[in-house]
Amino acid sequence: MKKIFLLTSIILMVTTACNRDFDQPNPNNPTIASFWKSQADAIKGINAVYSTFHRTATLYSRFLFYHGMLRSDEGYGSGGDITLNNVMSFNQTNYNEGLTAGTWQNLFIGIFRANQVLAYVPGIEMDEALKSRIIGEAKFMRGLFYFNLTLYFGRPPIILEPSEPTDRPSNATSEEAWAQVVKDLTEAAPALPLSYTGDDLGRATRGAAMGLLGKAYLQQNKNQEAATALAWFITGEGKGLYTLTANYQDNFKASTENNSESVFEIQFRFNPNENTDDDVDETRINNTGTSIAQFYAPRGVGFSDGGARRWLVGEFKKENTALGTRDPRLAATLLFDSTDVRGPNFTMVYGQTFASRYGTNTGESSAVWFRKQLNDNEAGRTEEGFRSPNNHRLLRYADILLMYAEALNAQGQTTQAYPYVDMVRVRAGLRPLSQARPGLSQAQFLTQIKHERITELTGETWRFADLQRWGDLGKELAVRDPEFTNFEEGRNEFYPIPQSDIDLNPNLTQNPRY
């Protein structure tokens, strides 16, 4: 169920433009002070924070998939969008380009909305348990928004109160920004429930906060802290709350959303009558779906703007299952000439064989597409569109298990890390790692973790974060992704801060070497 989509009140924007004296209040618009009065207002306010997820294309409707996947070595700009192709190949020259500046700006809109909830909901007379939960949700969401800002921009300003036009915040350091992420998530967790039912399904849970907290620590290479946070799922309060699904592909189908493996999903809903992506335009109908399927779908179905690199296919083929068959995660992850192991004459691409659409070429030049965001598994599906209902599984239990194993291994507890990798592999039909490769050293185990995260998590937006965390971003990746020939160390680990923001705020400085 996906019920947390409400129209966002116009007061949740910073300004409302019209041709008048801006010192004179508009009598037709409610003020911020007059809005936050009731429990219903508090619920509308937190729903507006969630609405930021699919506000325009710049966040989880499309661009965050580009940032996490196409900018990494697993993908590339494969279509006719030259601006996208240049940004993803480290050739960005316009620092106000919407691909990056739009993401920055809408993440801060989400932070602004969360800050309003945190500033005004505490003063509302309402059910105290619900108030506490809403405050926890707002802190989780602000933590997630700052997670993305820090991951992709490195040095965002920290804004913890509702913004004013005269604010001129300075950059935080990356360390300060990560510390704020940790603080928000740590404070959010105890206020959030373990689960929801009915119309509230899809809101942030305690598990979502603990999982993202563990990921935030791990991203900073704070492995002991990461293991402690992630142990919540293994030996703590969350033990037994999540389980791996029997069918791996159930994590990527619209018909099996919010399942036992889901820790946090970005909720989408098909809305056939939508006519805007602007969630503050209350005169029109908002799009609550995601457009990524249209942009990732193969040629002849969608725009094919984002393609997967062919080397990924070989990574899945490095090891067969215990029965000697191909890793089943390959077919669930990538759409290519041999998604069906029998080849292009049997591989179906939206109702037609691969061979009939693209020929029988199975060489390195043959196209590969990401499949997890698509809806081709639906019977009779022949096309995509701009309002896909397929949720994005931002955090899965399998990711939790692999992160926990990585954090344990980083502390020298390699033997103790094996069982959590085993669980992920066995679900896929592979032999447990403890049988297939026992006795790995700490360094060897990390190399294995890198492989396991490719076969389990390819196409789920975490690859760039993984490479950044491991210190693996560099020109050496050009052997499997030619775009990394352009990568400049000390520069391209982060995007440029939008120049328009720097022009307006003299206290902001640009990222190094831009």
C-alpha positions as CSV (number, residue, x, y, z in Angstrom):
1,M,0.0,0.0,0.0
2,K,1.2,3.5,-0.8
3,K,-0.9,6.1,1.0
4,I,1.5,8.8,2.2
5,F,1.0,11.0,-0.8
6,L,-0.8,14.2,0.1
7,L,-0.8,17.6,-1.7
8,T,1.9,19.8,-0.3
9,S,0.7,23.1,1.1
10,I,2.1,26.1,-0.7
11,I,3.3,27.5,2.6
12,L,6.0,24.8,2.7
13,M,7.9,26.7,0.0
14,V,10.3,29.4,0.9
15,T,8.6,32.1,-1.2
16,T,5.6,32.7,-3.4
17,A,6.3,34.9,-6.4
18,C,3.7,37.4,-7.6
19,N,3.7,41.0,-8.9
20,R,3.3,42.9,-5.7
21,D,5.1,44.6,-2.8
22,F,7.0,41.8,-1.2
23,D,7.0,43.6,2.2
24,Q,3.2,43.3,2.2
25,P,1.7,40.0,3.3
26,N,-0.5,38.2,0.7
27,P,-3.9,38.0,2.4
28,N,-4.8,35.0,0.2
29,N,-1.9,32.8,1.5
30,P,-1.7,31.3,5.0
31,T,1.5,32.3,6.8
32,I,3.8,29.7,8.3
33,A,2.8,30.8,11.8
34,S,-0.9,30.4,11.1
35,F,-0.5,26.9,9.5
36,W,1.1,24.8,12.3
37,K,-1.9,24.6,14.6
38,S,-3.4,21.1,14.7
39,Q,-2.5,17.4,14.5
40,A,-3.8,17.4,10.9
41,D,-1.3,20.1,10.1
42,A,1.5,18.1,11.6
43,I,0.6,15.1,9.4
44,K,0.4,17.2,6.3
45,G,3.8,18.7,7.1
46,I,5.6,15.4,7.5
47,N,3.8,14.0,4.3
48,A,5.3,17.0,2.5
49,V,8.8,15.9,3.5
50,Y,8.2,12.5,2.0
51,S,6.8,14.2,-1.1
52,T,10.2,15.6,-1.8
53,F,11.3,12.1,-2.9
54,H,9.4,12.4,-6.2
55,R,9.4,16.2,-6.5
56,T,10.7,16.8,-10.1
57,A,13.1,14.4,-11.6
58,T,16.1,15.5,-9.5
59,L,15.8,13.0,-6.6
60,Y,14.5,9.4,-6.5
61,S,12.2,9.8,-9.5
62,R,15.4,9.8,-11.7
63,F,18.6,11.7,-11.0
64,L,19.7,9.9,-7.9
65,F,19.8,6.7,-10.0
66,Y,22.1,8.5,-12.4
67,H,24.4,9.7,-9.6
68,G,24.8,6.3,-7.9
69,M,24.9,4.1,-11.0
70,L,25.9,5.9,-14.2
71,R,28.6,8.0,-12.5
72,S,30.1,4.7,-11.2
73,D,31.9,2.1,-13.2
74,E,28.7,0.0,-13.5
75,G,26.9,2.3,-15.9
76,Y,27.2,5.2,-18.3
77,G,25.1,7.7,-20.3
78,S,24.1,5.6,-23.3
79,G,21.5,7.7,-25.1
80,G,21.2,11.0,-26.8
81,D,21.2,13.2,-23.8
82,I,24.6,14.8,-24.3
83,T,24.5,16.8,-21.1
84,L,23.8,13.6,-19.1
85,N,26.6,11.8,-20.9
86,N,29.1,14.6,-20.2
87,V,28.3,14.9,-16.5
88,M,28.5,11.1,-16.1
89,S,31.8,11.0,-17.9
90,F,33.4,13.7,-15.6
91,N,33.2,16.4,-18.3
92,Q,30.9,18.8,-16.5
93,T,31.6,22.5,-17.3
94,N,28.3,24.1,-16.3
95,Y,28.1,24.1,-12.5
96,N,24.5,25.2,-12.6
97,E,23.5,22.1,-14.7
98,G,20.2,20.7,-13.5
99,L,21.5,17.2,-13.1
100,T,23.6,18.3,-10.2
101,A,22.3,21.7,-9.2
102,G,18.7,20.4,-9.2
103,T,19.6,17.6,-6.9
104,W,21.3,19.9,-4.5
105,Q,18.4,22.4,-4.5
106,N,15.7,19.8,-4.0
107,L,17.6,18.0,-1.2
108,F,17.7,21.4,0.5
109,I,13.9,21.8,-0.1
110,G,13.5,18.5,1.7
111,I,15.7,19.7,4.5
112,F,13.7,23.0,4.7
113,R,10.4,21.0,5.0
114,A,11.9,18.7,7.6
115,N,13.2,21.7,9.5
116,Q,9.7,23.2,9.6
117,V,8.3,20.0,11.1
118,L,11.0,20.0,13.7
119,A,10.5,23.7,14.5
120,Y,6.7,23.8,14.7
121,V,5.3,20.4,15.5
122,P,6.7,20.3,19.1
123,G,4.4,23.3,19.9
124,I,1.2,21.7,18.6
125,E,-1.2,20.2,21.1
126,M,-1.8,16.7,19.8
127,D,-1.4,13.1,20.6
128,E,2.1,12.9,22.1
129,A,3.0,9.5,20.7
130,L,2.2,10.6,17.2
131,K,4.0,13.9,17.8
132,S,7.2,12.0,18.8
133,R,6.9,9.7,15.8
134,I,6.5,12.6,13.4
135,I,9.6,14.3,14.9
136,G,11.5,11.1,14.5
137,E,10.4,10.8,10.8
138,A,11.5,14.3,10.1
139,K,14.9,13.6,11.7
140,F,15.3,10.5,9.6
141,M,14.4,12.3,6.4
142,R,16.8,15.2,7.2
143,G,19.5,12.6,7.9
144,L,18.8,10.9,4.5
145,F,18.8,14.2,2.6
146,Y,22.1,15.2,4.3
147,F,23.5,11.7,3.6
148,N,23.0,12.3,-0.2
149,L,24.4,15.9,0.0
150,T,27.5,14.7,1.8
151,L,28.0,11.7,-0.4
152,Y,27.8,13.6,-3.7
153,F,28.8,17.2,-2.8
154,G,31.1,16.6,0.2
155,R,30.7,20.0,1.9
156,P,27.1,21.1,2.2
157,P,26.1,23.9,4.7
158,I,24.3,22.6,7.8
159,I,20.9,24.2,8.1
160,L,18.9,23.1,11.1
161,E,16.2,25.8,11.4
162,P,13.6,27.0,8.8
163,S,15.5,29.0,6.3
164,E,15.2,32.8,5.9
165,P,16.0,34.8,2.7
166,T,18.8,36.5,4.6
167,D,20.6,33.3,5.7
168,R,24.2,33.0,4.4
169,P,25.5,29.6,5.8
170,S,29.0,28.5,5.2
171,N,30.1,25.1,4.0
172,A,30.4,22.4,6.6
173,T,33.4,20.1,6.4
174,S,32.6,16.5,5.3
175,E,33.2,15.4,8.9
176,E,30.8,17.9,10.3
177,A,28.1,16.9,7.7
178,W,28.5,13.2,8.4
179,A,28.3,14.0,12.1
180,Q,24.9,15.7,11.5
181,V,23.7,12.7,9.6
182,V,24.7,10.4,12.5
183,K,23.0,12.8,15.1
184,D,19.7,12.9,13.2
185,L,19.5,9.2,12.7
186,T,20.6,8.4,16.2
187,E,17.9,10.7,17.6
188,A,15.3,9.4,15.1
189,A,15.6,5.7,15.8
190,P,14.1,5.5,19.3
191,A,11.1,7.6,18.3
192,L,10.2,5.4,15.3
193,P,8.1,2.3,15.4
194,L,9.3,-1.1,14.3
195,S,6.7,-1.4,11.6
196,Y,3.5,0.2,10.2
197,T,0.2,-1.1,8.9
198,G,-2.5,0.2,6.6
199,D,-2.2,3.7,5.2
200,D,1.1,4.4,7.1
201,L,3.0,1.5,5.4
202,G,6.1,3.0,3.8
203,R,7.0,5.5,6.5
204,A,10.4,5.5,8.2
205,T,10.9,2.8,10.8
206,R,13.4,2.2,13.5
207,G,15.1,-0.3,11.3
208,A,15.4,2.2,8.5
209,A,17.1,4.6,10.8
210,M,19.5,2.0,12.2
211,G,20.3,0.7,8.7
212,L,21.1,4.1,7.3
213,L,23.0,4.9,10.5
214,G,25.2,1.9,9.9
215,K,25.7,2.9,6.3
216,A,26.7,6.4,7.3
217,Y,29.3,5.1,9.8
218,L,30.6,2.6,7.2
219,Q,30.9,5.3,4.6
220,Q,33.2,7.1,7.0
221,N,35.2,3.9,7.6
222,K,34.1,4.0,11.2
223,N,33.8,0.3,11.3
224,Q,33.3,-0.4,15.0
225,E,30.5,2.1,15.1
226,A,29.0,0.7,11.9
227,A,29.0,-2.8,13.4
228,T,27.4,-1.7,16.6
229,A,24.6,0.0,14.7
230,L,24.1,-2.9,12.3
231,A,24.1,-5.4,15.2
232,W,20.6,-4.1,15.9
233,F,19.5,-6.3,13.1
234,I,21.6,-9.3,14.1
235,T,21.6,-9.6,17.9
236,G,19.5,-6.6,19.0
237,E,16.0,-5.5,19.0
238,G,15.6,-6.0,15.2
239,K,16.7,-9.6,15.3
240,G,14.2,-11.7,13.3
241,L,12.3,-8.7,12.1
242,Y,13.7,-8.9,8.6
243,T,14.3,-12.0,6.4
244,L,15.7,-12.6,2.9
245,T,12.9,-13.3,0.4
246,A,13.0,-16.8,-1.1
247,N,12.8,-15.3,-4.6
248,Y,15.5,-12.6,-5.2
249,Q,13.5,-10.9,-7.9
250,D,10.7,-10.2,-5.5
251,N,12.8,-7.2,-4.3
252,F,12.3,-5.5,-7.7
253,K,8.7,-6.1,-8.7
254,A,5.8,-3.7,-8.1
255,S,3.6,-6.7,-7.1
256,T,5.9,-7.7,-4.2
257,E,6.8,-4.4,-2.5
258,N,7.3,-3.8,1.2
259,N,8.2,-7.4,1.8
260,S,10.1,-9.1,4.6
261,E,13.5,-8.0,3.2
262,S,12.6,-4.4,2.8
263,V,14.2,-2.0,5.4
264,F,13.2,1.2,3.6
265,E,11.5,1.8,0.3
266,I,10.9,5.0,-1.7
267,Q,7.1,4.7,-2.3
268,F,5.8,5.3,-5.8
269,R,2.2,5.0,-7.1
270,F,0.8,5.0,-10.6
271,N,-1.3,8.1,-11.2
272,P,-2.8,8.0,-14.7
273,N,-4.3,11.5,-14.4
274,E,-1.1,13.3,-13.3
275,N,0.0,16.5,-15.2
276,T,2.8,17.9,-13.1
277,D,5.9,17.0,-11.1
278,D,5.6,20.2,-9.1
279,D,4.2,19.1,-5.8
280,V,3.3,22.6,-4.6
281,D,1.1,23.4,-7.6
282,E,-2.3,22.6,-6.1
283,T,-4.1,23.5,-9.2
284,R,-2.8,20.4,-11.0
285,I,-2.4,16.7,-10.3
286,N,0.9,15.5,-9.0
287,N,2.9,12.6,-10.4
288,T,3.5,10.2,-7.6
289,G,5.3,7.7,-9.9
290,T,8.9,7.5,-11.0
291,S,10.2,8.2,-14.5
292,I,13.4,6.2,-14.2
293,A,11.9,3.1,-16.0
294,Q,11.2,5.3,-19.1
295,F,14.8,6.5,-19.2
296,Y,16.5,3.2,-18.4
297,A,14.4,1.0,-20.7
298,P,16.0,-0.5,-23.8
299,R,16.0,1.1,-27.2
300,G,12.6,0.8,-28.8
301,V,10.8,0.7,-25.5
302,G,12.2,3.7,-23.6
303,F,14.9,6.3,-24.1
304,S,17.9,4.0,-23.1
305,D,19.6,7.0,-21.6
306,G,21.4,4.9,-18.9
307,G,23.2,1.7,-19.9
308,A,25.0,-0.9,-17.9
309,R,28.7,-1.9,-18.5
310,R,29.3,-5.3,-20.0
311,W,32.0,-6.3,-17.5
312,L,29.2,-6.8,-15.0
313,V,28.0,-9.9,-16.9
314,G,31.4,-11.5,-16.5
315,E,31.3,-10.7,-12.7
316,F,28.1,-12.8,-12.3
317,K,29.6,-15.6,-14.3
318,K,32.7,-16.0,-12.1
319,E,30.9,-18.6,-10.0
320,N,28.0,-21.0,-10.6
321,T,25.4,-22.1,-8.1
322,A,25.8,-25.3,-6.1
323,L,23.9,-27.1,-8.8
324,G,26.2,-25.8,-11.5
325,T,23.8,-23.3,-13.0
326,R,24.3,-19.6,-13.7
327,D,23.8,-17.2,-10.8
328,P,20.1,-16.4,-11.0
329,R,20.7,-12.8,-9.9
330,L,22.2,-12.0,-13.3
331,A,18.8,-12.4,-15.1
332,A,17.1,-10.3,-12.4
333,T,19.7,-7.6,-12.6
334,L,20.6,-7.1,-16.2
335,L,18.7,-7.2,-19.5
336,F,21.0,-8.2,-22.3
337,D,21.4,-10.7,-25.2
338,S,21.5,-13.7,-22.8
339,T,19.2,-12.7,-19.9
340,D,17.7,-16.1,-20.9
341,V,20.7,-18.4,-20.7
342,R,19.8,-19.9,-24.0
343,G,20.7,-16.6,-25.8
344,P,19.2,-13.8,-27.9
345,N,16.6,-16.0,-29.6
346,F,15.0,-16.8,-26.2
347,T,15.7,-13.6,-24.3
348,M,12.5,-11.5,-24.2
349,V,12.6,-7.7,-24.3
350,Y,9.1,-6.4,-23.8
351,G,7.2,-8.9,-25.8
352,Q,9.9,-9.5,-28.5
353,T,13.0,-11.5,-28.6
354,F,16.4,-9.8,-28.2
355,A,17.3,-11.2,-31.6
356,S,14.3,-9.7,-33.4
357,R,14.9,-6.3,-31.8
358,Y,18.7,-6.0,-31.9
359,G,20.1,-9.0,-33.8
360,T,22.1,-12.0,-32.5
361,N,25.3,-10.2,-31.6
362,T,26.5,-11.4,-28.2
363,G,29.9,-9.7,-28.2
364,E,31.3,-6.9,-26.1
365,S,29.5,-4.3,-28.2
366,S,26.1,-5.8,-27.4
367,A,24.0,-3.5,-25.2
368,V,23.3,-4.2,-21.6
369,W,20.5,-2.5,-19.6
370,F,19.8,-2.3,-15.8
371,R,16.6,-4.3,-15.1
372,K,15.7,-3.7,-11.5
373,Q,14.0,-0.4,-12.1
374,L,12.0,-1.8,-15.1
375,N,8.6,-3.4,-15.2
376,D,9.2,-5.9,-18.0
377,N,8.4,-8.8,-15.6
378,E,4.7,-7.8,-15.8
379,A,2.8,-10.0,-18.1
380,G,1.9,-8.3,-21.3
381,R,4.1,-5.2,-20.7
382,T,5.3,-3.8,-24.0
383,E,6.3,-0.2,-23.0
384,E,7.3,2.0,-20.0
385,G,6.3,5.5,-19.1
386,F,6.9,8.4,-16.8
387,R,4.8,7.2,-13.9
388,S,6.1,3.8,-12.9
389,P,4.6,2.5,-9.6
390,N,7.7,0.3,-8.8
391,N,9.1,1.2,-5.4
392,H,12.8,1.8,-5.0
393,R,14.2,-0.5,-2.4
394,L,16.7,1.9,-0.8
395,L,17.7,-0.4,2.0
396,R,17.4,-4.2,1.9
397,Y,18.3,-6.7,4.6
398,A,20.8,-8.3,2.2
399,D,22.7,-5.0,2.1
400,I,22.6,-4.9,5.9
401,L,24.2,-8.4,6.1
402,L,26.9,-7.5,3.6
403,M,27.7,-4.2,5.4
404,Y,27.8,-6.0,8.8
405,A,30.3,-8.5,7.3
406,E,32.4,-5.7,5.9
407,A,32.5,-3.9,9.2
408,L,33.4,-7.0,11.2
409,N,36.2,-7.9,8.7
410,A,37.6,-4.4,8.9
411,Q,38.1,-4.9,12.6
412,G,39.9,-8.2,12.1
413,Q,36.9,-10.4,12.8
414,T,37.0,-12.2,9.5
415,T,35.9,-15.5,10.8
416,Q,32.9,-14.0,12.5
417,A,32.0,-12.2,9.2
418,Y,31.6,-15.3,7.1
419,P,28.0,-16.3,8.2
420,Y,26.4,-13.1,7.0
421,V,27.9,-13.4,3.5
422,D,26.9,-17.1,3.5
423,M,23.2,-16.1,4.0
424,V,23.2,-13.8,1.0
425,R,25.0,-16.4,-1.2
426,V,22.8,-19.3,-0.2
427,R,19.6,-17.4,-1.0
428,A,21.1,-17.1,-4.6
429,G,21.8,-20.8,-4.7
430,L,25.6,-20.5,-4.4
431,R,27.7,-22.5,-1.9
432,P,28.3,-20.8,1.4
433,L,31.5,-18.8,1.2
434,S,32.7,-20.7,4.3
435,Q,32.8,-23.8,2.1
436,A,33.7,-22.2,-1.2
437,R,36.6,-20.1,0.1
438,P,37.4,-20.8,3.7
439,G,40.3,-19.2,5.6
440,L,40.5,-15.9,3.6
441,S,42.7,-13.2,5.0
442,Q,41.3,-9.8,5.9
443,A,42.4,-8.3,2.6
444,Q,41.1,-11.3,0.6
445,F,37.8,-11.1,2.4
446,L,37.4,-7.4,1.5
447,T,38.1,-8.3,-2.1
448,Q,35.4,-11.0,-1.9
449,I,33.0,-8.5,-0.3
450,K,33.5,-6.2,-3.2
451,H,32.5,-9.0,-5.5
452,E,29.5,-10.0,-3.4
453,R,28.2,-6.4,-3.4
454,I,28.3,-6.4,-7.2
455,T,26.4,-9.6,-7.7
456,E,23.8,-8.7,-5.0
457,L,23.4,-5.0,-5.3
458,T,24.3,-3.9,-8.9
459,G,21.7,-1.4,-10.1
460,E,20.5,-0.3,-6.7
461,T,22.3,3.2,-6.5
462,W,25.1,2.2,-4.1
463,R,28.0,1.5,-6.4
464,F,29.4,5.0,-6.4
465,A,29.2,5.1,-2.6
466,D,31.0,1.8,-2.4
467,L,33.9,2.9,-4.7
468,Q,34.2,6.2,-2.8
469,R,34.3,4.4,0.6
470,W,36.9,1.9,-0.5
471,G,39.1,4.6,-2.1
472,D,38.7,2.8,-5.4
473,L,37.7,5.8,-7.5
474,G,40.4,6.6,-10.0
475,K,41.7,6.3,-13.6
476,E,42.5,2.6,-13.0
477,L,38.7,1.9,-13.4
478,A,39.1,2.9,-17.1
479,V,40.0,-0.7,-17.9
480,R,36.3,-1.6,-17.5
481,D,34.7,1.9,-17.8
482,P,36.5,4.1,-20.4
483,E,34.9,7.3,-18.9
484,F,37.2,7.0,-15.9
485,T,40.0,8.1,-18.2
486,N,38.7,11.6,-17.5
487,F,38.5,11.1,-13.7
488,E,40.7,13.6,-11.7
489,E,41.6,12.5,-8.2
490,G,41.0,15.2,-5.7
491,R,38.2,16.7,-7.9
492,N,35.7,14.2,-9.2
493,E,35.0,12.4,-6.0
494,F,32.3,15.1,-5.6
495,Y,30.1,17.2,-7.8
496,P,30.6,21.0,-8.0
497,I,28.5,23.1,-5.7
498,P,26.0,25.0,-7.9
499,Q,27.7,28.3,-8.9
500,S,24.3,30.1,-8.6
501,D,24.3,29.4,-4.9
502,I,27.9,30.6,-4.5
503,D,27.0,33.8,-6.3
504,L,24.1,34.4,-3.9
505,N,26.0,33.4,-0.8
506,P,29.6,34.8,-0.4
507,N,30.1,32.4,2.6
508,L,29.9,29.3,0.3
509,T,33.1,28.2,-1.4
510,Q,33.5,25.8,-4.4
511,N,34.7,22.3,-4.1
512,P,38.4,21.8,-4.9
513,R,39.7,22.1,-8.5
514,Y,36.4,23.3,-9.9
